[in-house]
Amino acid sequence: MGLDEASWSGRLYHRGFFTGRGESGRIRVPIRRPLLGIRMIVRILRPQCCGHGQCAEIAPDVFVLDSKRKSTVVEDNGAPLAKVLEAAEACPCAAIEVDDDSGESLFP
């Protein structure tokens, strides 16, 4: 049974934690408030994601790899803007988009 992205993400958030199944078992990541007052909207272009995992290494509070080795955004504002932009720039597949809360593109 396949889940679309909206229902999938809605089932993973529970009582202030992201809960889901990772390769190493159950994960719980606390949801954080925006850092430094900068609100971001981070999107993964899943068809373009090649699963290298550099984003998850650089900003693990924002990105995790799912069971299909595709990056998923856990919390848009889980890390400072500079760290999220570093992760987006490091993506070899150019699969990460970062906008501010007004919709203006910050990356690419």
Biopython code that builds the backbone (N, CA, C, O; Angstrom):
import numpy as np
from Bio.PDB.StructureBuilder import StructureBuilder

atoms = [
    (1, "MET", "N", (0.849, -1.176, 0.000)),
    (1, "MET", "CA", (0.000, 0.000, 0.000)),
    (1, "MET", "C", (0.885, 1.226, 0.000)),
    (1, "MET", "O", (1.659, 1.419, 0.937)),
    (2, "GLY", "N", (0.794, 2.065, -1.026)),
    (2, "GLY", "CA", (1.615, 3.267, -1.109)),
    (2, "GLY", "C", (0.947, 4.443, -0.432)),
    (2, "GLY", "O", (-0.276, 4.576, -0.456)),
    (3, "LEU", "N", (1.745, 5.281, 0.162)),
    (3, "LEU", "CA", (1.240, 6.491, 0.801)),
    (3, "LEU", "C", (1.734, 7.694, 0.019)),
    (3, "LEU", "O", (2.897, 7.755, -0.381)),
    (4, "ASP", "N", (0.836, 8.654, -0.198)),
    (4, "ASP", "CA", (1.333, 9.869, -0.823)),
    (4, "ASP", "C", (2.111, 10.662, 0.215)),
    (4, "ASP", "O", (2.011, 10.395, 1.412)),
    (5, "GLU", "N", (2.892, 11.644, -0.249)),
    (5, "GLU", "CA", (3.811, 12.340, 0.645)),
    (5, "GLU", "C", (3.093, 13.069, 1.777)),
    (5, "GLU", "O", (3.601, 13.115, 2.897)),
    (6, "ALA", "N", (1.904, 13.645, 1.499)),
    (6, "ALA", "CA", (1.187, 14.405, 2.525)),
    (6, "ALA", "C", (0.722, 13.492, 3.661)),
    (6, "ALA", "O", (0.911, 13.827, 4.831)),
    (7, "SER", "N", (0.122, 12.353, 3.342)),
    (7, "SER", "CA", (-0.355, 11.480, 4.407)),
    (7, "SER", "C", (0.807, 10.813, 5.125)),
    (7, "SER", "O", (0.736, 10.566, 6.329)),
    (8, "TRP", "N", (1.880, 10.520, 4.391)),
    (8, "TRP", "CA", (3.062, 9.913, 4.988)),
    (8, "TRP", "C", (3.652, 10.824, 6.047)),
    (8, "TRP", "O", (3.911, 10.378, 7.165)),
    (9, "SER", "N", (3.874, 12.112, 5.716)),
    (9, "SER", "CA", (4.491, 13.020, 6.683)),
    (9, "SER", "C", (3.552, 13.301, 7.848)),
    (9, "SER", "O", (4.004, 13.489, 8.977)),
    (10, "GLY", "N", (2.251, 13.332, 7.585)),
    (10, "GLY", "CA", (1.296, 13.587, 8.651)),
    (10, "GLY", "C", (1.286, 12.492, 9.702)),
    (10, "GLY", "O", (0.965, 12.755, 10.861)),
    (11, "ARG", "N", (1.627, 11.286, 9.326)),
    (11, "ARG", "CA", (1.634, 10.173, 10.271)),
    (11, "ARG", "C", (2.921, 10.115, 11.086)),
    (11, "ARG", "O", (2.979, 9.418, 12.099)),
    (12, "LEU", "N", (3.939, 10.829, 10.663)),
    (12, "LEU", "CA", (5.223, 10.728, 11.339)),
    (12, "LEU", "C", (5.388, 11.726, 12.485)),
    (12, "LEU", "O", (6.235, 11.525, 13.356)),
    (13, "TYR", "N", (4.596, 12.795, 12.497)),
    (13, "TYR", "CA", (4.735, 13.779, 13.553)),
    (13, "TYR", "C", (3.778, 13.454, 14.689)),
    (13, "TYR", "O", (2.574, 13.313, 14.473)),
    (14, "HIS", "N", (4.311, 13.337, 15.890)),
    (14, "HIS", "CA", (3.504, 12.973, 17.038)),
    (14, "HIS", "C", (4.098, 13.590, 18.293)),
    (14, "HIS", "O", (5.249, 13.320, 18.634)),
    (15, "ARG", "N", (3.328, 14.407, 18.974)),
    (15, "ARG", "CA", (3.729, 15.009, 20.246)),
    (15, "ARG", "C", (5.090, 15.690, 20.202)),
    (15, "ARG", "O", (5.920, 15.487, 21.089)),
    (16, "GLY", "N", (5.320, 16.498, 19.168)),
    (16, "GLY", "CA", (6.551, 17.266, 19.128)),
    (16, "GLY", "C", (7.773, 16.499, 18.676)),
    (16, "GLY", "O", (8.886, 17.018, 18.758)),
    (17, "PHE", "N", (7.597, 15.276, 18.201)),
    (17, "PHE", "CA", (8.724, 14.487, 17.720)),
    (17, "PHE", "C", (8.415, 13.963, 16.331)),
    (17, "PHE", "O", (7.263, 13.668, 16.011)),
    (18, "PHE", "N", (9.442, 13.848, 15.513)),
    (18, "PHE", "CA", (9.350, 13.130, 14.252)),
    (18, "PHE", "C", (9.625, 11.679, 14.598)),
    (18, "PHE", "O", (10.661, 11.360, 15.181)),
    (19, "THR", "N", (8.714, 10.813, 14.245)),
    (19, "THR", "CA", (8.947, 9.397, 14.501)),
    (19, "THR", "C", (8.812, 8.640, 13.194)),
    (19, "THR", "O", (7.879, 8.881, 12.427)),
    (20, "GLY", "N", (9.692, 7.770, 12.948)),
    (20, "GLY", "CA", (9.630, 7.015, 11.708)),
    (20, "GLY", "C", (10.609, 5.868, 11.756)),
    (20, "GLY", "O", (11.310, 5.678, 12.750)),
    (21, "ARG", "N", (10.658, 5.118, 10.700)),
    (21, "ARG", "CA", (11.558, 3.985, 10.637)),
    (21, "ARG", "C", (12.735, 4.350, 9.764)),
    (21, "ARG", "O", (12.565, 4.711, 8.599)),
    (22, "GLY", "N", (13.904, 4.259, 10.310)),
    (22, "GLY", "CA", (15.124, 4.457, 9.553)),
    (22, "GLY", "C", (15.781, 3.117, 9.326)),
    (22, "GLY", "O", (15.246, 2.087, 9.736)),
    (23, "GLU", "N", (16.921, 3.111, 8.685)),
    (23, "GLU", "CA", (17.611, 1.848, 8.427)),
    (23, "GLU", "C", (18.074, 1.190, 9.726)),
    (23, "GLU", "O", (18.194, -0.032, 9.802)),
    (24, "SER", "N", (18.331, 2.004, 10.740)),
    (24, "SER", "CA", (18.804, 1.442, 11.999)),
    (24, "SER", "C", (17.670, 1.228, 12.996)),
    (24, "SER", "O", (17.927, 0.971, 14.172)),
    (25, "GLY", "N", (16.428, 1.330, 12.550)),
    (25, "GLY", "CA", (15.294, 1.132, 13.438)),
    (25, "GLY", "C", (14.530, 2.411, 13.669)),
    (25, "GLY", "O", (14.513, 3.294, 12.811)),
    (26, "ARG", "N", (13.903, 2.519, 14.811)),
    (26, "ARG", "CA", (13.041, 3.653, 15.119)),
    (26, "ARG", "C", (13.868, 4.894, 15.423)),
    (26, "ARG", "O", (14.875, 4.819, 16.127)),
    (27, "ILE", "N", (13.440, 6.041, 14.888)),
    (27, "ILE", "CA", (14.139, 7.296, 15.162)),
    (27, "ILE", "C", (13.162, 8.289, 15.761)),
    (27, "ILE", "O", (11.975, 8.281, 15.436)),
    (28, "ARG", "N", (13.665, 9.139, 16.633)),
    (28, "ARG", "CA", (12.875, 10.222, 17.220)),
    (28, "ARG", "C", (13.733, 11.476, 17.184)),
    (28, "ARG", "O", (14.792, 11.534, 17.808)),
    (29, "VAL", "N", (13.273, 12.464, 16.457)),
    (29, "VAL", "CA", (14.003, 13.713, 16.322)),
    (29, "VAL", "C", (13.109, 14.817, 16.864)),
    (29, "VAL", "O", (11.991, 14.981, 16.375)),
    (30, "PRO", "N", (13.559, 15.585, 17.860)),
    (30, "PRO", "CA", (12.707, 16.653, 18.387)),
    (30, "PRO", "C", (12.482, 17.739, 17.340)),
    (30, "PRO", "O", (13.398, 18.116, 16.609)),
    (31, "ILE", "N", (11.248, 18.235, 17.281)),
    (31, "ILE", "CA", (10.926, 19.348, 16.385)),
    (31, "ILE", "C", (11.347, 20.625, 17.091)),
    (31, "ILE", "O", (11.021, 20.834, 18.260)),
    (32, "ARG", "N", (12.063, 21.469, 16.387)),
    (32, "ARG", "CA", (12.595, 22.688, 16.987)),
    (32, "ARG", "C", (11.936, 23.924, 16.421)),
    (32, "ARG", "O", (11.391, 23.905, 15.317)),
    (33, "ARG", "N", (11.989, 24.980, 17.175)),
    (33, "ARG", "CA", (11.515, 26.276, 16.709)),
    (33, "ARG", "C", (12.572, 26.869, 15.767)),
    (33, "ARG", "O", (13.727, 26.447, 15.795)),
    (34, "PRO", "N", (12.182, 27.847, 14.933)),
    (34, "PRO", "CA", (13.148, 28.455, 14.014)),
    (34, "PRO", "C", (14.330, 29.063, 14.757)),
    (34, "PRO", "O", (14.154, 29.711, 15.788)),
    (35, "LEU", "N", (15.525, 28.854, 14.234)),
    (35, "LEU", "CA", (16.720, 29.421, 14.827)),
    (35, "LEU", "C", (16.979, 30.796, 14.230)),
    (35, "LEU", "O", (16.822, 30.986, 13.024)),
    (36, "LEU", "N", (17.364, 31.736, 15.043)),
    (36, "LEU", "CA", (17.710, 33.097, 14.630)),
    (36, "LEU", "C", (16.553, 33.834, 13.967)),
    (36, "LEU", "O", (16.785, 34.820, 13.267)),
    (37, "GLY", "N", (15.320, 33.390, 14.162)),
    (37, "GLY", "CA", (14.157, 34.082, 13.635)),
    (37, "GLY", "C", (13.977, 33.975, 12.129)),
    (37, "GLY", "O", (13.073, 34.608, 11.582)),
    (38, "ILE", "N", (14.799, 33.201, 11.443)),
    (38, "ILE", "CA", (14.687, 33.044, 9.998)),
    (38, "ILE", "C", (13.868, 31.790, 9.724)),
    (38, "ILE", "O", (14.265, 30.689, 10.105)),
    (39, "ARG", "N", (12.737, 31.955, 9.069)),
    (39, "ARG", "CA", (11.903, 30.796, 8.741)),
    (39, "ARG", "C", (12.208, 30.372, 7.319)),
    (39, "ARG", "O", (12.262, 31.203, 6.413)),
    (40, "MET", "N", (12.408, 29.085, 7.125)),
    (40, "MET", "CA", (12.742, 28.544, 5.807)),
    (40, "MET", "C", (11.720, 27.505, 5.392)),
    (40, "MET", "O", (11.073, 26.872, 6.226)),
    (41, "ILE", "N", (11.592, 27.346, 4.098)),
    (41, "ILE", "CA", (10.819, 26.260, 3.516)),
    (41, "ILE", "C", (11.820, 25.448, 2.706)),
    (41, "ILE", "O", (12.368, 25.937, 1.718)),
    (42, "VAL", "N", (12.056, 24.217, 3.121)),
    (42, "VAL", "CA", (13.047, 23.356, 2.470)),
    (42, "VAL", "C", (12.297, 22.240, 1.753)),
    (42, "VAL", "O", (11.445, 21.572, 2.340)),
    (43, "ARG", "N", (12.625, 22.047, 0.476)),
    (43, "ARG", "CA", (11.978, 21.006, -0.317)),
    (43, "ARG", "C", (13.021, 20.092, -0.936)),
    (43, "ARG", "O", (14.091, 20.534, -1.352)),
    (44, "ILE", "N", (12.689, 18.817, -0.986)),
    (44, "ILE", "CA", (13.499, 17.829, -1.693)),
    (44, "ILE", "C", (12.779, 17.500, -2.996)),
    (44, "ILE", "O", (11.595, 17.163, -2.987)),
    (45, "LEU", "N", (13.481, 17.597, -4.094)),
    (45, "LEU", "CA", (12.942, 17.167, -5.380)),
    (45, "LEU", "C", (13.226, 15.664, -5.477)),
    (45, "LEU", "O", (14.265, 15.244, -5.985)),
    (46, "ARG", "N", (12.285, 14.875, -4.983)),
    (46, "ARG", "CA", (12.519, 13.430, -4.822)),
    (46, "ARG", "C", (12.921, 12.709, -6.101)),
    (46, "ARG", "O", (13.773, 11.823, -6.038)),
    (47, "PRO", "N", (12.353, 13.043, -7.263)),
    (47, "PRO", "CA", (12.814, 12.343, -8.475)),
    (47, "PRO", "C", (14.298, 12.611, -8.775)),
    (47, "PRO", "O", (14.969, 11.779, -9.386)),
    (48, "GLN", "N", (14.801, 13.765, -8.348)),
    (48, "GLN", "CA", (16.205, 14.112, -8.586)),
    (48, "GLN", "C", (17.141, 13.584, -7.510)),
    (48, "GLN", "O", (18.342, 13.460, -7.749)),
    (49, "CYS", "N", (16.617, 13.270, -6.334)),
    (49, "CYS", "CA", (17.453, 12.836, -5.213)),
    (49, "CYS", "C", (18.126, 11.510, -5.550)),
    (49, "CYS", "O", (17.461, 10.538, -5.909)),
    (50, "CYS", "N", (19.460, 11.483, -5.429)),
    (50, "CYS", "CA", (20.205, 10.263, -5.755)),
    (50, "CYS", "C", (20.682, 9.530, -4.502)),
    (50, "CYS", "O", (21.369, 8.515, -4.611)),
    (51, "GLY", "N", (20.331, 10.027, -3.315)),
    (51, "GLY", "CA", (20.568, 9.283, -2.085)),
    (51, "GLY", "C", (21.995, 9.265, -1.575)),
    (51, "GLY", "O", (22.368, 8.341, -0.853)),
    (52, "HIS", "N", (22.801, 10.247, -1.922)),
    (52, "HIS", "CA", (24.181, 10.283, -1.432)),
    (52, "HIS", "C", (24.244, 10.536, 0.072)),
    (52, "HIS", "O", (25.170, 10.066, 0.733)),
    (53, "GLY", "N", (23.291, 11.258, 0.617)),
    (53, "GLY", "CA", (23.216, 11.469, 2.057)),
    (53, "GLY", "C", (24.085, 12.583, 2.599)),
    (53, "GLY", "O", (24.217, 12.720, 3.815)),
    (54, "GLN", "N", (24.679, 13.382, 1.730)),
    (54, "GLN", "CA", (25.520, 14.479, 2.219)),
    (54, "GLN", "C", (24.705, 15.501, 2.993)),
    (54, "GLN", "O", (25.196, 16.082, 3.960)),
    (55, "CYS", "N", (23.458, 15.727, 2.575)),
    (55, "CYS", "CA", (22.601, 16.672, 3.291)),
    (55, "CYS", "C", (22.362, 16.201, 4.724)),
    (55, "CYS", "O", (22.406, 17.003, 5.657)),
    (56, "ALA", "N", (22.111, 14.904, 4.901)),
    (56, "ALA", "CA", (21.855, 14.347, 6.231)),
    (56, "ALA", "C", (23.102, 14.379, 7.105)),
    (56, "ALA", "O", (22.992, 14.493, 8.325)),
    (57, "GLU", "N", (24.286, 14.280, 6.504)),
    (57, "GLU", "CA", (25.531, 14.384, 7.269)),
    (57, "GLU", "C", (25.783, 15.813, 7.720)),
    (57, "GLU", "O", (26.245, 16.036, 8.838)),
    (58, "ILE", "N", (25.487, 16.777, 6.869)),
    (58, "ILE", "CA", (25.763, 18.188, 7.173)),
    (58, "ILE", "C", (24.707, 18.754, 8.119)),
    (58, "ILE", "O", (25.048, 19.470, 9.061)),
    (59, "ALA", "N", (23.438, 18.448, 7.885)),
    (59, "ALA", "CA", (22.346, 18.999, 8.700)),
    (59, "ALA", "C", (21.392, 17.872, 9.113)),
    (59, "ALA", "O", (20.288, 17.779, 8.577)),
    (60, "PRO", "N", (21.799, 17.018, 10.054)),
    (60, "PRO", "CA", (20.971, 15.869, 10.433)),
    (60, "PRO", "C", (19.666, 16.231, 11.131)),
    (60, "PRO", "O", (18.761, 15.398, 11.194)),
    (61, "ASP", "N", (19.543, 17.446, 11.655)),
    (61, "ASP", "CA", (18.286, 17.866, 12.276)),
    (61, "ASP", "C", (17.267, 18.337, 11.246)),
    (61, "ASP", "O", (16.109, 18.586, 11.580)),
    (62, "VAL", "N", (17.701, 18.457, 9.993)),
    (62, "VAL", "CA", (16.807, 18.890, 8.920)),
    (62, "VAL", "C", (16.507, 17.748, 7.954)),
    (62, "VAL", "O", (15.369, 17.596, 7.512)),
    (63, "PHE", "N", (17.518, 16.944, 7.621)),
    (63, "PHE", "CA", (17.374, 15.904, 6.608)),
    (63, "PHE", "C", (17.642, 14.510, 7.185)),
    (63, "PHE", "O", (18.525, 14.335, 8.026)),
    (64, "VAL", "N", (16.874, 13.528, 6.726)),
    (64, "VAL", "CA", (17.148, 12.121, 6.991)),
    (64, "VAL", "C", (16.934, 11.359, 5.687)),
    (64, "VAL", "O", (16.198, 11.807, 4.807)),
    (65, "LEU", "N", (17.584, 10.204, 5.574)),
    (65, "LEU", "CA", (17.345, 9.336, 4.427)),
    (65, "LEU", "C", (16.262, 8.329, 4.801)),
    (65, "LEU", "O", (16.294, 7.739, 5.881)),
    (66, "ASP", "N", (15.311, 8.142, 3.900)),
    (66, "ASP", "CA", (14.247, 7.175, 4.171)),
    (66, "ASP", "C", (14.681, 5.778, 3.740)),
    (66, "ASP", "O", (15.829, 5.578, 3.344)),
    (67, "SER", "N", (13.783, 4.832, 3.812)),
    (67, "SER", "CA", (14.112, 3.444, 3.498)),
    (67, "SER", "C", (14.466, 3.236, 2.026)),
    (67, "SER", "O", (15.080, 2.229, 1.675)),
    (68, "LYS", "N", (14.087, 4.176, 1.168)),
    (68, "LYS", "CA", (14.436, 4.097, -0.256)),
    (68, "LYS", "C", (15.696, 4.888, -0.579)),
    (68, "LYS", "O", (16.010, 5.120, -1.746)),
    (69, "ARG", "N", (16.426, 5.307, 0.478)),
    (69, "ARG", "CA", (17.649, 6.101, 0.347)),
    (69, "ARG", "C", (17.390, 7.429, -0.365)),
    (69, "ARG", "O", (18.232, 7.913, -1.120)),
    (70, "LYS", "N", (16.218, 8.010, -0.116)),
    (70, "LYS", "CA", (15.884, 9.336, -0.610)),
    (70, "LYS", "C", (15.837, 10.266, 0.586)),
    (70, "LYS", "O", (15.379, 9.884, 1.663)),
    (71, "SER", "N", (16.313, 11.488, 0.396)),
    (71, "SER", "CA", (16.313, 12.450, 1.483)),
    (71, "SER", "C", (14.899, 12.923, 1.776)),
    (71, "SER", "O", (14.070, 13.057, 0.875)),
    (72, "THR", "N", (14.644, 13.171, 3.049)),
    (72, "THR", "CA", (13.359, 13.672, 3.519)),
    (72, "THR", "C", (13.626, 14.813, 4.488)),
    (72, "THR", "O", (14.552, 14.746, 5.296)),
    (73, "VAL", "N", (12.813, 15.861, 4.406)),
    (73, "VAL", "CA", (12.939, 16.980, 5.335)),
    (73, "VAL", "C", (12.191, 16.625, 6.609)),
    (73, "VAL", "O", (10.993, 16.343, 6.588)),
    (74, "VAL", "N", (12.926, 16.644, 7.727)),
    (74, "VAL", "CA", (12.328, 16.349, 9.032)),
    (74, "VAL", "C", (11.769, 17.623, 9.640)),
    (74, "VAL", "O", (10.642, 17.637, 10.136)),
    (75, "GLU", "N", (12.550, 18.689, 9.602)),
    (75, "GLU", "CA", (12.156, 19.978, 10.185)),
    (75, "GLU", "C", (12.857, 21.083, 9.409)),
    (75, "GLU", "O", (14.082, 21.194, 9.442)),
    (76, "ASP", "N", (12.073, 21.899, 8.711)),
    (76, "ASP", "CA", (12.637, 22.984, 7.899)),
    (76, "ASP", "C", (13.612, 23.856, 8.692)),
    (76, "ASP", "O", (14.682, 24.207, 8.195)),
    (77, "ASN", "N", (13.250, 24.193, 9.893)),
    (77, "ASN", "CA", (14.020, 25.138, 10.690)),
    (77, "ASN", "C", (14.798, 24.452, 11.802)),
    (77, "ASN", "O", (14.948, 25.011, 12.889)),
    (78, "GLY", "N", (15.291, 23.252, 11.544)),
    (78, "GLY", "CA", (16.024, 22.491, 12.538)),
    (78, "GLY", "C", (17.487, 22.858, 12.657)),
    (78, "GLY", "O", (18.173, 22.377, 13.558)),
    (79, "ALA", "N", (17.979, 23.703, 11.762)),
    (79, "ALA", "CA", (19.385, 24.118, 11.783)),
    (79, "ALA", "C", (19.461, 25.551, 11.275)),
    (79, "ALA", "O", (18.531, 26.027, 10.625)),
    (80, "PRO", "N", (20.556, 26.240, 11.565)),
    (80, "PRO", "CA", (20.714, 27.606, 11.058)),
    (80, "PRO", "C", (20.705, 27.643, 9.529)),
    (80, "PRO", "O", (21.054, 26.662, 8.872)),
    (81, "LEU", "N", (20.307, 28.768, 8.985)),
    (81, "LEU", "CA", (20.230, 28.955, 7.537)),
    (81, "LEU", "C", (21.544, 28.590, 6.855)),
    (81, "LEU", "O", (21.530, 27.927, 5.818)),
    (82, "ALA", "N", (22.664, 29.002, 7.407)),
    (82, "ALA", "CA", (23.968, 28.731, 6.787)),
    (82, "ALA", "C", (24.204, 27.225, 6.650)),
    (82, "ALA", "O", (24.753, 26.779, 5.642)),
    (83, "LYS", "N", (23.802, 26.444, 7.639)),
    (83, "LYS", "CA", (23.989, 24.994, 7.602)),
    (83, "LYS", "C", (23.084, 24.355, 6.543)),
    (83, "LYS", "O", (23.507, 23.444, 5.830)),
    (84, "VAL", "N", (21.847, 24.831, 6.444)),
    (84, "VAL", "CA", (20.915, 24.305, 5.443)),
    (84, "VAL", "C", (21.406, 24.645, 4.035)),
    (84, "VAL", "O", (21.339, 23.808, 3.135)),
    (85, "LEU", "N", (21.896, 25.864, 3.845)),
    (85, "LEU", "CA", (22.432, 26.251, 2.533)),
    (85, "LEU", "C", (23.683, 25.452, 2.193)),
    (85, "LEU", "O", (23.891, 25.096, 1.033)),
    (86, "GLU", "N", (24.516, 25.166, 3.182)),
    (86, "GLU", "CA", (25.701, 24.331, 2.949)),
    (86, "GLU", "C", (25.282, 22.940, 2.484)),
    (86, "GLU", "O", (25.880, 22.381, 1.565)),
    (87, "ALA", "N", (24.256, 22.384, 3.119)),
    (87, "ALA", "CA", (23.759, 21.059, 2.724)),
    (87, "ALA", "C", (23.182, 21.090, 1.313)),
    (87, "ALA", "O", (23.405, 20.167, 0.529)),
    (88, "ALA", "N", (22.444, 22.143, 0.989)),
    (88, "ALA", "CA", (21.851, 22.265, -0.346)),
    (88, "ALA", "C", (22.938, 22.390, -1.410)),
    (88, "ALA", "O", (22.835, 21.783, -2.476)),
    (89, "GLU", "N", (23.963, 23.159, -1.132)),
    (89, "GLU", "CA", (25.065, 23.334, -2.090)),
    (89, "GLU", "C", (25.871, 22.044, -2.260)),
    (89, "GLU", "O", (26.433, 21.801, -3.328)),
    (90, "ALA", "N", (25.928, 21.226, -1.222)),
    (90, "ALA", "CA", (26.706, 19.988, -1.278)),
    (90, "ALA", "C", (25.983, 18.870, -2.023)),
    (90, "ALA", "O", (26.598, 17.859, -2.360)),
    (91, "CYS", "N", (24.696, 19.034, -2.282)),
    (91, "CYS", "CA", (23.927, 17.980, -2.941)),
    (91, "CYS", "C", (24.424, 17.781, -4.374)),
    (91, "CYS", "O", (24.321, 18.698, -5.189)),
    (92, "PRO", "N", (24.964, 16.596, -4.695)),
    (92, "PRO", "CA", (25.491, 16.366, -6.043)),
    (92, "PRO", "C", (24.400, 16.265, -7.102)),
    (92, "PRO", "O", (24.690, 16.328, -8.297)),
    (93, "CYS", "N", (23.152, 16.111, -6.678)),
    (93, "CYS", "CA", (22.043, 15.952, -7.618)),
    (93, "CYS", "C", (21.208, 17.223, -7.774)),
    (93, "CYS", "O", (20.254, 17.249, -8.551)),
    (94, "ALA", "N", (21.564, 18.270, -7.039)),
    (94, "ALA", "CA", (20.811, 19.537, -7.053)),
    (94, "ALA", "C", (19.328, 19.278, -6.755)),
    (94, "ALA", "O", (18.449, 19.792, -7.447)),
    (95, "ALA", "N", (19.065, 18.482, -5.724)),
    (95, "ALA", "CA", (17.698, 18.085, -5.395)),
    (95, "ALA", "C", (17.091, 18.859, -4.229)),
    (95, "ALA", "O", (16.003, 18.516, -3.767)),
    (96, "ILE", "N", (17.778, 19.903, -3.742)),
    (96, "ILE", "CA", (17.292, 20.643, -2.570)),
    (96, "ILE", "C", (16.995, 22.081, -2.966)),
    (96, "ILE", "O", (17.821, 22.755, -3.582)),
    (97, "GLU", "N", (15.806, 22.538, -2.605)),
    (97, "GLU", "CA", (15.413, 23.937, -2.798)),
    (97, "GLU", "C", (15.152, 24.547, -1.429)),
    (97, "GLU", "O", (14.564, 23.905, -0.559)),
    (98, "VAL", "N", (15.592, 25.793, -1.237)),
    (98, "VAL", "CA", (15.378, 26.491, 0.022)),
    (98, "VAL", "C", (14.754, 27.845, -0.292)),
    (98, "VAL", "O", (15.304, 28.620, -1.075)),
    (99, "ASP", "N", (13.608, 28.131, 0.317)),
    (99, "ASP", "CA", (12.925, 29.411, 0.165)),
    (99, "ASP", "C", (12.752, 30.025, 1.538)),
    (99, "ASP", "O", (12.772, 29.324, 2.550)),
    (100, "ASP", "N", (12.579, 31.361, 1.570)),
    (100, "ASP", "CA", (12.207, 31.972, 2.848)),
    (100, "ASP", "C", (10.693, 31.851, 2.992)),
    (100, "ASP", "O", (10.019, 31.358, 2.088)),
    (101, "ASP", "N", (10.158, 32.300, 4.125)),
    (101, "ASP", "CA", (8.736, 32.089, 4.381)),
    (101, "ASP", "C", (7.826, 32.899, 3.468)),
    (101, "ASP", "O", (6.623, 32.643, 3.415)),
    (102, "SER", "N", (8.383, 33.878, 2.745)),
    (102, "SER", "CA", (7.572, 34.642, 1.791)),
    (102, "SER", "C", (7.578, 33.998, 0.405)),
    (102, "SER", "O", (6.891, 34.468, -0.501)),
    (103, "GLY", "N", (8.348, 32.929, 0.239)),
    (103, "GLY", "CA", (8.401, 32.227, -1.038)),
    (103, "GLY", "C", (9.570, 32.624, -1.923)),
    (103, "GLY", "O", (9.722, 32.086, -3.020)),
    (104, "GLU", "N", (10.403, 33.559, -1.464)),
    (104, "GLU", "CA", (11.566, 33.985, -2.248)),
    (104, "GLU", "C", (12.652, 32.915, -2.175)),
    (104, "GLU", "O", (12.975, 32.414, -1.098)),
    (105, "SER", "N", (13.198, 32.581, -3.315)),
    (105, "SER", "CA", (14.200, 31.520, -3.385)),
    (105, "SER", "C", (15.514, 31.956, -2.742)),
    (105, "SER", "O", (16.052, 33.014, -3.067)),
    (106, "LEU", "N", (16.026, 31.129, -1.827)),
    (106, "LEU", "CA", (17.332, 31.358, -1.226)),
    (106, "LEU", "C", (18.405, 30.457, -1.865)),
    (106, "LEU", "O", (19.584, 30.806, -1.917)),
    (107, "PHE", "N", (17.952, 29.282, -2.350)),
    (107, "PHE", "CA", (18.824, 28.361, -3.070)),
    (107, "PHE", "C", (17.942, 27.454, -3.914)),
    (107, "PHE", "O", (16.926, 26.997, -3.391)),
    (108, "PRO", "N", (18.230, 27.166, -5.123)),
    (108, "PRO", "CA", (19.344, 27.661, -5.924)),
    (108, "PRO", "C", (19.100, 29.051, -6.434)),
    (108, "PRO", "O", (19.948, 29.612, -7.128)),
]
sb = StructureBuilder()
sb.init_structure("model")
sb.init_model(0)
sb.init_chain("A")
sb.init_seg("    ")
for serial, (resi, resn, name, xyz) in enumerate(atoms, 1):
    if name == "N":
        sb.init_residue(resn, " ", resi, " ")
    sb.init_atom(name, np.array(xyz, "f"), 0.0, 1.0, " ", f" {name:<3s}", serial, name[0])
structure = sb.get_structure()
